[in-house]
Amino acid sequence: MFYGTLRIAQAQMPVITDRKECLKYIEDKAARCQREDADILLLPEMFCCPYSVESFPAFAEPQGGPLWQACAGIAEKYHICFSAGTMPERDEQGRIYNTAFVFGTDGKQLARHRKMHLFDIDVKGGQHFRESAVLTPGDSVTTFTVELPSGPVTFGLAVCYDIRFPELFRLMALEGAQVILVPAAFNMTTGPRHWELLFRSQAVNNQVFIAGTAPARNESSSYISWGHSIIADPWGDVDSHMDAGEDFRITEIDLGQISEVREQIPVLRHRRTDIYELREI
């Protein structure tokens, strides 16, 4: 396990549906990452597509499609590890996924996570949404290792509603994840109640860093994002927290904190695997 520092850049950006404008915006942030020595750039869930079941099929592209290629090119051009939020992905059978792609500094794909838990909710007096009307759930626990100049870092990858399922985050921690990336778009019902609570609880329960990156709030949108991009640390403290509007921030975290916390409060070591077991099927 690597114990050095990591500089995480989060772009709490508006959803930009014009492809040329969107890529120009991202390139600007990637160039800033290069100038300011950020190790990884994070984008929000559905940064390029309105968050609606009607829009997902219209904006869906295959892995390796034009948007995928553009994001890979940005990672290579600016020599930045790039977690490109999520985008609608269409497979060869025509199924559509809410997919997070990560690219290395050479532009090659490091990871793909298809949102595993679909956002089908109906809150009385609040939000109603049904992703399963058009989306197919993913079926993989996703971790990957990045060889940074300062050393290797192992990441986990999840998408928005996935954070409500502790089994998934524990599996990523057991697979060695030190930092878990969560592009997400909580809404005005769930955001004020659960956003910070969920990120802090998953971080403290698994003794890892968790970075949630959200779209900037747009009050005129049909789906209004809560915003408030966040990084929670292994103690359950908040290392970085944005407001609702458009923002960009680089946060330096100390990965040595993970081993310190695990030595003092050895939760993972104290699991009663003689009685219960969590396993990936």
C-alpha positions in Angstrom: 0.0 0.0 0.0 1.3 3.5 -1.0 1.5 6.0 1.8 2.3 9.3 0.1 0.1 12.2 -0.9 -2.4 12.5 -3.7 -3.7 15.6 -5.4 -7.3 15.2 -6.5 -9.0 17.7 -8.8 -12.8 17.8 -8.9 -14.7 19.7 -11.5 -18.2 20.5 -10.3 -19.2 21.5 -13.8 -22.6 22.3 -15.4 -24.1 19.6 -17.6 -22.9 20.6 -21.1 -24.7 18.9 -24.0 -23.0 20.7 -26.8 -20.1 18.3 -27.5 -17.6 20.9 -28.7 -18.3 23.2 -25.8 -18.2 20.3 -23.3 -14.8 19.1 -24.5 -13.4 22.6 -24.5 -14.5 23.0 -20.9 -12.9 19.7 -19.9 -9.6 20.5 -21.7 -9.4 23.8 -19.8 -9.7 21.9 -16.5 -7.2 19.2 -17.6 -4.7 22.0 -18.6 -5.1 23.5 -15.1 -4.4 20.1 -13.6 -1.2 19.9 -15.5 -0.1 23.4 -14.4 -1.0 22.7 -10.8 0.4 19.2 -10.5 -2.9 17.4 -9.9 -2.6 13.6 -10.0 -6.2 12.8 -11.1 -9.2 14.8 -12.6 -12.7 13.8 -11.6 -15.9 14.8 -13.5 -19.6 14.3 -12.3 -22.2 11.8 -13.3 -23.7 12.4 -16.7 -21.6 15.5 -17.3 -22.5 15.4 -21.0 -26.2 14.4 -20.9 -29.4 15.6 -19.3 -30.2 13.4 -16.4 -33.5 12.0 -17.7 -34.6 8.6 -19.0 -35.6 10.2 -22.3 -32.1 11.6 -22.8 -30.0 8.4 -22.1 -30.8 6.6 -25.3 -30.4 9.8 -27.4 -26.9 10.5 -26.0 -25.7 6.9 -25.7 -22.5 5.9 -27.5 -20.4 2.6 -27.5 -17.2 2.1 -25.6 -14.6 3.5 -28.0 -17.1 6.0 -29.5 -16.4 9.7 -30.2 -16.8 10.9 -26.6 -14.7 8.0 -25.2 -12.0 8.8 -27.8 -12.0 12.5 -26.9 -11.7 11.8 -23.2 -8.8 9.4 -23.8 -7.2 12.0 -26.0 -7.5 14.6 -23.2 -5.9 12.3 -20.7 -3.0 11.6 -23.0 -2.5 15.2 -24.2 -2.3 16.6 -20.6 -0.7 13.6 -19.1 -3.4 13.3 -16.4 -5.2 10.4 -14.9 -8.8 11.2 -15.9 -12.0 9.8 -14.3 -14.5 11.0 -16.9 -17.6 11.1 -14.7 -20.2 8.9 -16.4 -21.8 8.8 -19.8 -24.6 6.8 -21.4 -23.0 3.7 -23.0 -24.7 1.4 -25.5 -23.4 -2.1 -26.0 -23.5 -4.3 -29.1 -26.9 -5.7 -28.0 -28.4 -2.2 -27.7 -28.4 -2.2 -23.9 -27.7 1.1 -22.3 -25.6 1.6 -19.1 -24.7 4.5 -16.9 -20.9 4.0 -17.3 -17.9 5.5 -15.6 -14.6 5.3 -17.6 -11.1 6.1 -16.3 -8.1 6.8 -18.5 -4.4 6.7 -17.7 -1.9 9.3 -18.5 -1.2 7.5 -21.8 -4.8 7.7 -22.8 -5.5 4.0 -22.4 -8.6 2.9 -20.5 -7.8 1.8 -16.9 -11.3 1.0 -15.7 -15.0 0.8 -16.6 -17.8 0.7 -14.0 -21.3 0.3 -15.1 -23.7 1.6 -12.4 -24.6 -1.5 -10.5 -27.6 -0.3 -8.5 -30.2 1.6 -10.6 -32.0 4.6 -9.2 -35.6 3.5 -8.9 -37.1 5.6 -6.2 -40.4 7.2 -5.3 -40.1 9.5 -2.2 -43.4 10.7 -0.9 -43.6 14.4 -1.5 -40.2 14.4 -3.1 -38.3 12.8 -6.0 -39.5 10.1 -8.4 -37.1 8.5 -10.8 -36.9 5.1 -12.6 -33.5 4.5 -14.3 -34.5 0.9 -15.0 -37.0 2.1 -17.6 -34.1 2.4 -20.0 -30.8 1.4 -18.2 -29.3 -2.0 -17.6 -27.4 -2.6 -14.3 -23.7 -3.5 -14.3 -22.4 -6.5 -12.5 -18.8 -5.9 -11.6 -16.9 -4.7 -8.5 -14.4 -2.2 -10.0 -10.9 -1.5 -8.6 -7.8 -0.4 -10.5 -4.2 0.7 -9.7 -2.6 3.8 -11.1 1.2 4.1 -11.3 1.7 7.7 -10.3 5.2 9.4 -10.2 5.0 9.3 -6.4 3.9 5.6 -6.3 1.0 3.2 -7.1 -2.5 4.0 -5.8 -5.4 1.6 -5.8 -8.8 3.1 -6.5 -12.3 1.9 -6.3 -15.1 3.1 -8.7 -18.8 3.4 -8.1 -21.7 5.6 -9.4 -24.1 7.7 -7.3 -26.8 5.3 -6.0 -24.2 2.6 -5.6 -23.0 4.4 -2.4 -26.1 3.3 -0.5 -24.9 -0.3 -0.6 -22.2 -1.0 2.0 -21.4 -4.5 0.6 -20.1 -3.0 -2.6 -17.8 -0.5 -0.8 -16.5 -3.2 1.6 -15.6 -5.4 -1.3 -13.6 -2.6 -2.9 -11.8 -2.0 0.4 -11.0 -5.7 0.7 -9.6 -5.6 -2.8 -7.2 -2.9 -1.7 -8.9 0.3 -2.7 -7.4 3.3 -0.9 -9.5 6.0 -2.6 -13.0 5.3 -4.0 -14.3 7.6 -6.7 -18.0 8.3 -7.0 -19.4 10.5 -9.8 -22.9 11.3 -8.5 -25.9 13.5 -9.0 -28.0 13.5 -5.8 -31.2 15.6 -6.1 -32.8 18.2 -3.9 -34.7 15.6 -1.9 -31.9 13.1 -1.1 -29.0 15.6 -1.2 -29.7 17.6 1.9 -30.6 14.5 3.9 -28.1 11.9 2.8 -25.2 13.2 0.7 -22.7 14.0 3.4 -24.0 11.3 5.7 -23.4 8.5 3.1 -20.0 9.7 2.0 -18.7 10.1 5.6 -20.2 6.8 6.7 -18.8 4.7 3.9 -15.4 6.4 4.4 -15.3 5.7 8.1 -16.7 2.2 7.9 -14.1 1.1 5.3 -11.3 3.4 6.4 -10.7 4.8 3.0 -10.9 8.1 1.2 -14.1 8.7 -0.8 -14.5 11.4 -3.4 -18.0 12.3 -4.6 -18.1 14.6 -7.7 -21.5 16.2 -8.6 -22.8 18.4 -11.4 -23.2 22.1 -10.6 -26.8 23.0 -9.6 -29.0 24.3 -12.4 -32.4 25.5 -11.1 -33.9 25.4 -14.5 -33.1 21.8 -15.2 -35.7 19.0 -15.1 -33.4 17.2 -12.6 -31.8 19.6 -10.2 -28.4 18.4 -8.8 -27.6 19.0 -5.1 -24.0 19.7 -6.0 -21.7 19.9 -2.9 -18.9 17.7 -4.2 -17.0 16.2 -1.3 -14.0 14.2 -0.2 -14.3 12.3 3.1 -11.3 10.7 4.9 -10.8 7.5 6.8 -11.7 9.2 10.1 -15.0 10.2 8.6 -14.0 13.9 8.4 -14.7 16.1 5.4 -11.4 17.2 3.7 -13.2 19.1 0.9 -16.7 20.3 0.5 -18.1 22.6 -2.3 -21.3 24.6 -2.4 -24.0 24.1 -5.0 -22.6 26.2 -8.0 -19.9 25.6 -10.6 -16.5 25.1 -8.9 -13.1 23.5 -9.4 -10.9 22.5 -6.6 -7.6 20.5 -6.0 -7.4 18.8 -2.7 -4.2 17.1 -1.4 -4.8 14.0 0.7 -2.4 12.0 2.8 -2.8 8.3 2.1 -0.8 7.5 5.1 -3.9 8.3 7.1 -5.4 5.0 6.0 -2.8 2.8 7.7 -2.8 5.1 10.8 -6.6 4.7 11.2 -6.5 1.0 10.6 -3.7 0.5 13.2 -5.6 2.4 15.8 -9.1 1.0 15.1 -8.5 -2.3 13.2 -12.1 -2.7 11.9 -11.1 -4.8 8.9 -8.9 -7.1 10.9 -11.6 -7.6 13.6 -14.2 -8.9 11.1 -15.7 -12.2 12.3 -15.0 -14.2 9.1 -15.5 -17.4 11.1 -19.2 -16.4 11.4 -19.9 -14.3 8.4 -18.4 -13.8 5.0 -18.8 -11.2 2.2 -17.8 -12.5 -1.2 -18.1 -11.5 -4.8 -20.1 -13.9 -6.9 
